[in-house]
Amino acid sequence: MLDFNINDTVLGKNTQVASKYDSSILFRIPRSENRIKYQLHDDSLPFVGFDVWNCYEFSYMLNNGLPICRVLKISYSAQSKYIVESKSLKLYLNSFNMECFGTDVESTEERLSKIIKQDLETLLETEVTLSILSATSKVLAPFSNHTYLDLIQLVGLEVVMNMNFEHFNESPALLNGEVSSQEHVTCFHTDVLRSNCRVTNQPDWGDLFVFIQCKYKINLASVLSYLISFRKENHFHEEVVEMIYQRLYSIFQPSKLMVAAMYTRRGGIDINPIRTSHHSLIESVFIDPSIRVEKTIRQ
């Protein structure tokens, strides 16, 4: 289990699938490597939150050779020092595929939960919540506490069609609004968010959800332009959400802020970071280990 070196990561490299359970495959990346560029410091973060991972290709065998297929829901705090590198997690989970772990499903999955939880906690040096879910697990929609209208609808289609989008590298100077004497609440979601993996340069697609309460009348057209400016950025999913949060936090000085993204799955895994100014803004459905979250159209 090694610290991050961009030349060591398994992303973008040909790899062999392990035939037996192997925790040494796991690889971690320090969050600080990107945070420091955006004036984010681990000891004074302006947010709390979690990274929620859904792993759809987890399988193991019972002692009689019967394959059991499940979904793993994994979450850990945004305050953790490290994130797990996604391909290493995929390969690690694949190492369970051809090995027999028990005689019955219930006791075997209890054992596997403990194994995987312990391996990830050792890797990440933080508490990890993990559940093994099946097709019968409860499925609920996230972000139902507020009405999150589509950002383009809020701006107005006619306005959007007359705009010129020319910035495709993160451009916080695009963000603007009018100072107000009273607080305004703005909620929106959008599917325009696209960035790229900073190792493979492959595109990452995310559905973004934002709740912000501040003494600004935010120019939502400027927010749309800003989010589109990520189109050529190269960052991990968690980094993109933290960058957006930090820009909104710094520019609009909100009393409450929530930024979350539900990313399209890649390699059988989707990553869903959520960052909030207050614990009360963390969606319970989003992090509840017993619930499978209803997917967006692109997931």
C-alpha positions as CSV (number, residue, x, y, z in Angstrom):
1,M,0.0,0.0,0.0
2,L,1.9,3.0,-1.3
3,D,1.6,6.7,-1.3
4,F,0.8,8.5,-4.6
5,N,3.3,8.8,-7.4
6,I,1.7,9.6,-10.8
7,N,4.2,7.2,-12.4
8,D,3.2,4.3,-10.1
9,T,-0.6,4.5,-10.5
10,V,-2.2,1.6,-12.4
11,L,-4.5,4.0,-14.2
12,G,-4.0,3.8,-18.0
13,K,-1.7,0.7,-17.8
14,N,-2.3,-2.9,-18.8
15,T,-2.8,-5.0,-15.7
16,Q,-3.5,-8.6,-14.9
17,V,-6.4,-9.7,-12.8
18,A,-5.3,-11.4,-9.6
19,S,-6.6,-15.0,-9.2
20,K,-6.7,-14.8,-5.4
21,Y,-7.6,-12.1,-2.8
22,D,-4.8,-9.6,-2.6
23,S,-4.9,-6.4,-0.5
24,S,-1.5,-5.2,-1.7
25,I,-3.1,-4.1,-5.0
26,L,-4.7,-1.1,-3.2
27,F,-3.1,2.3,-3.9
28,R,-3.8,5.6,-2.2
29,I,-3.5,9.3,-3.3
30,P,-3.0,12.2,-0.9
31,R,-5.8,14.8,-1.1
32,S,-3.3,17.6,-0.2
33,E,-1.5,17.3,-3.5
34,N,-4.4,19.2,-5.3
35,R,-5.9,21.0,-2.4
36,I,-2.9,23.2,-1.7
37,K,-3.2,24.7,-5.2
38,Y,-6.6,26.1,-4.2
39,Q,-5.8,27.4,-0.8
40,L,-7.4,24.4,0.9
41,H,-5.5,23.1,3.9
42,D,-6.3,19.9,5.7
43,D,-6.4,21.5,9.2
44,S,-8.8,24.3,8.2
45,L,-11.1,23.0,5.5
46,P,-14.2,25.1,4.8
47,F,-16.4,22.0,4.4
48,V,-17.3,18.6,5.7
49,G,-18.5,15.7,3.6
50,F,-17.9,12.3,2.2
51,D,-16.9,10.4,-0.9
52,V,-19.4,7.7,-1.7
53,W,-18.3,4.9,-4.0
54,N,-20.7,2.4,-5.6
55,C,-19.0,-0.7,-7.0
56,Y,-21.3,-2.7,-9.2
57,E,-19.0,-5.6,-10.2
58,F,-18.3,-7.2,-6.9
59,S,-18.5,-11.0,-6.9
60,Y,-17.2,-13.9,-4.8
61,M,-17.9,-17.7,-4.6
62,L,-19.3,-20.0,-2.0
63,N,-17.4,-23.1,-1.1
64,N,-19.5,-25.1,-3.7
65,G,-18.3,-22.8,-6.5
66,L,-21.6,-20.8,-6.7
67,P,-20.8,-17.2,-7.8
68,I,-22.6,-14.5,-5.8
69,C,-22.8,-11.0,-7.4
70,R,-23.4,-7.9,-5.3
71,V,-23.0,-4.1,-5.2
72,L,-20.7,-2.5,-2.6
73,K,-21.5,0.9,-1.2
74,I,-18.4,2.5,0.3
75,S,-18.1,5.9,2.0
76,Y,-15.4,7.8,3.9
77,S,-14.9,11.3,5.2
78,A,-13.6,14.2,3.2
79,Q,-11.4,14.9,6.2
80,S,-9.4,11.8,5.4
81,K,-5.8,12.3,4.3
82,Y,-6.1,10.0,1.4
83,I,-8.4,8.8,-1.4
84,V,-8.2,5.3,-2.9
85,E,-7.1,5.2,-6.5
86,S,-10.1,3.9,-8.5
87,K,-8.4,1.3,-10.7
88,S,-6.6,-0.2,-7.8
89,L,-9.9,-0.6,-6.0
90,K,-11.4,-2.3,-9.1
91,L,-8.5,-4.7,-9.3
92,Y,-8.6,-5.4,-5.6
93,L,-12.3,-6.2,-5.7
94,N,-11.7,-8.4,-8.8
95,S,-9.3,-10.5,-6.7
96,F,-12.3,-11.9,-4.8
97,N,-13.9,-13.2,-8.0
98,M,-12.4,-16.7,-8.2
99,E,-12.0,-17.5,-4.5
100,C,-14.4,-19.4,-2.2
101,F,-15.1,-17.7,1.1
102,G,-17.9,-19.6,2.9
103,T,-20.8,-22.0,2.9
104,D,-23.7,-19.5,3.1
105,V,-24.4,-16.0,1.9
106,E,-25.1,-14.3,5.2
107,S,-22.1,-15.3,7.2
108,T,-19.8,-15.0,4.1
109,E,-20.8,-11.5,3.4
110,E,-20.4,-10.5,7.1
111,R,-16.8,-11.9,6.9
112,L,-16.1,-10.2,3.5
113,S,-17.5,-6.8,4.8
114,K,-15.0,-7.0,7.7
115,I,-12.1,-7.9,5.4
116,I,-12.7,-5.1,2.9
117,K,-13.5,-2.5,5.5
118,Q,-10.3,-3.3,7.4
119,D,-8.2,-3.2,4.2
120,L,-9.6,0.2,3.2
121,E,-9.2,1.6,6.7
122,T,-5.6,0.5,6.8
123,L,-5.0,2.1,3.4
124,L,-6.8,5.3,4.0
125,E,-6.1,5.7,7.8
126,T,-9.7,6.7,8.4
127,E,-13.0,5.1,9.3
128,V,-14.8,3.5,6.3
129,T,-18.5,2.6,6.1
130,L,-19.2,-0.4,3.8
131,S,-22.2,-2.4,2.9
132,I,-22.9,-5.3,0.5
133,L,-26.2,-4.6,-1.3
134,S,-28.3,-6.8,-3.5
135,A,-31.1,-6.4,-6.0
136,T,-33.6,-6.4,-3.1
137,S,-32.0,-3.5,-1.3
138,K,-34.0,-0.3,-0.9
139,V,-33.5,2.3,-3.7
140,L,-34.3,6.0,-3.0
141,A,-33.7,9.2,-4.9
142,P,-31.2,11.7,-3.5
143,F,-31.6,15.4,-3.1
144,S,-35.3,15.3,-2.4
145,N,-35.2,17.9,0.4
146,H,-35.2,20.8,-2.0
147,T,-36.2,21.4,-5.6
148,Y,-33.1,21.3,-7.8
149,L,-34.1,22.7,-11.1
150,D,-32.0,22.3,-14.2
151,L,-29.5,25.1,-14.5
152,I,-30.1,25.8,-18.2
153,Q,-33.9,26.1,-17.4
154,L,-33.1,28.6,-14.6
155,V,-30.9,30.7,-16.9
156,G,-33.5,30.5,-19.7
157,L,-32.9,28.6,-23.0
158,E,-33.2,31.8,-25.1
159,V,-30.5,33.4,-23.0
160,V,-28.2,30.4,-23.2
161,M,-28.5,30.1,-26.9
162,N,-27.3,33.7,-27.2
163,M,-24.3,33.2,-25.0
164,N,-20.8,32.4,-26.2
165,F,-18.8,29.8,-24.3
166,E,-15.1,30.4,-24.9
167,H,-13.4,29.3,-21.7
168,F,-12.6,25.6,-21.3
169,N,-10.1,25.7,-18.5
170,E,-11.3,26.5,-15.0
171,S,-12.1,30.2,-14.9
172,P,-13.4,31.5,-11.5
173,A,-13.3,35.1,-12.8
174,L,-16.5,34.2,-14.8
175,L,-18.5,34.0,-11.6
176,N,-20.4,37.1,-10.6
177,G,-23.5,38.4,-8.9
178,E,-25.0,41.4,-7.2
179,V,-24.6,42.0,-3.4
180,S,-27.9,42.0,-1.6
181,S,-29.1,43.1,1.8
182,Q,-30.9,39.8,2.3
183,E,-30.0,36.2,1.8
184,H,-31.2,34.3,-1.3
185,V,-31.4,30.5,-1.7
186,T,-30.4,28.9,-5.0
187,C,-30.7,25.2,-5.8
188,F,-29.9,23.7,-9.2
189,H,-28.6,20.6,-10.9
190,T,-26.8,20.3,-14.2
191,D,-25.3,17.7,-16.5
192,V,-22.9,20.1,-18.3
193,L,-20.0,19.2,-16.0
194,R,-17.2,17.5,-17.8
195,S,-13.6,17.2,-16.8
196,N,-10.8,14.7,-17.5
197,C,-8.9,12.2,-15.5
198,R,-5.5,13.7,-14.7
199,V,-3.7,10.4,-15.4
200,T,-5.4,9.0,-18.4
201,N,-7.0,12.2,-19.9
202,Q,-10.2,10.3,-20.4
203,P,-13.4,12.4,-20.0
204,D,-15.3,12.2,-16.7
205,W,-19.0,13.1,-16.8
206,G,-20.9,14.3,-13.7
207,D,-24.3,15.5,-12.7
208,L,-23.8,18.4,-10.3
209,F,-26.1,19.4,-7.5
210,V,-25.7,22.8,-5.7
211,F,-27.5,24.4,-2.8
212,I,-26.3,27.9,-1.8
213,Q,-27.6,30.5,0.6
214,C,-25.9,33.9,0.5
215,K,-26.3,37.6,0.3
216,Y,-25.8,37.7,-3.5
217,K,-28.2,37.5,-6.4
218,I,-26.1,35.1,-8.3
219,N,-25.8,35.5,-12.0
220,L,-26.6,31.9,-13.0
221,A,-25.5,32.4,-16.5
222,S,-22.0,33.1,-15.1
223,V,-22.2,29.9,-13.1
224,L,-23.1,28.0,-16.3
225,S,-20.1,29.5,-18.0
226,Y,-17.9,28.6,-15.1
227,L,-18.9,25.0,-14.9
228,I,-18.4,24.6,-18.7
229,S,-14.9,25.9,-18.2
230,F,-13.9,22.6,-16.6
231,R,-14.2,20.9,-20.0
232,K,-10.4,20.7,-20.5
233,E,-9.4,20.4,-16.8
234,N,-7.6,17.3,-15.6
235,H,-8.6,16.4,-12.1
236,F,-10.0,13.5,-10.0
237,H,-13.7,13.6,-9.2
238,E,-13.2,14.6,-5.6
239,E,-10.9,17.5,-6.6
240,V,-13.4,18.9,-9.1
241,V,-16.1,19.1,-6.4
242,E,-13.8,20.7,-3.9
243,M,-12.6,23.2,-6.5
244,I,-16.2,24.2,-7.3
245,Y,-17.1,24.4,-3.6
246,Q,-14.0,26.6,-2.9
247,R,-14.8,29.1,-5.7
248,L,-18.4,29.5,-4.7
249,Y,-17.4,29.7,-1.0
250,S,-14.7,32.4,-1.7
251,I,-16.7,34.5,-4.1
252,F,-20.2,34.5,-2.7
253,Q,-19.4,34.0,1.0
254,P,-22.4,31.8,1.6
255,S,-23.9,31.1,5.0
256,K,-24.8,27.6,3.7
257,L,-23.4,25.7,0.8
258,M,-23.6,22.2,-0.6
259,V,-21.9,20.9,-3.7
260,A,-22.3,17.2,-4.8
261,A,-21.6,15.3,-7.9
262,M,-22.9,11.9,-9.2
263,Y,-20.4,10.7,-11.7
264,T,-20.9,8.3,-14.5
265,R,-19.5,4.9,-13.6
266,R,-16.2,3.8,-15.1
267,G,-14.9,0.3,-14.8
268,G,-17.9,-0.7,-12.8
269,I,-17.5,2.0,-10.2
270,D,-19.1,5.4,-9.8
271,I,-17.7,8.1,-7.4
272,N,-20.0,10.6,-5.7
273,P,-18.3,13.3,-3.6
274,I,-20.4,15.6,-1.4
275,R,-19.0,18.8,0.3
276,T,-21.1,20.9,2.6
277,S,-20.7,23.9,5.0
278,H,-22.9,22.1,7.6
279,H,-23.5,18.5,8.6
280,S,-27.2,19.1,8.3
281,L,-26.8,19.6,4.6
282,I,-25.4,16.1,4.0
283,E,-28.1,14.1,2.3
284,S,-28.9,11.0,4.5
285,V,-29.9,8.9,1.5
286,F,-26.6,9.7,-0.2
287,I,-24.5,8.2,2.6
288,D,-26.9,5.7,4.2
289,P,-25.2,2.3,3.8
290,S,-28.4,0.4,3.6
291,I,-29.8,2.3,0.6
292,R,-28.9,2.1,-3.1
293,V,-29.2,5.6,-4.5
294,E,-31.4,6.1,-7.5
295,K,-29.2,6.8,-10.5
296,T,-29.1,9.8,-12.9
297,I,-29.9,9.1,-16.6
298,R,-26.1,9.0,-17.4
299,Q,-25.2,6.6,-14.6
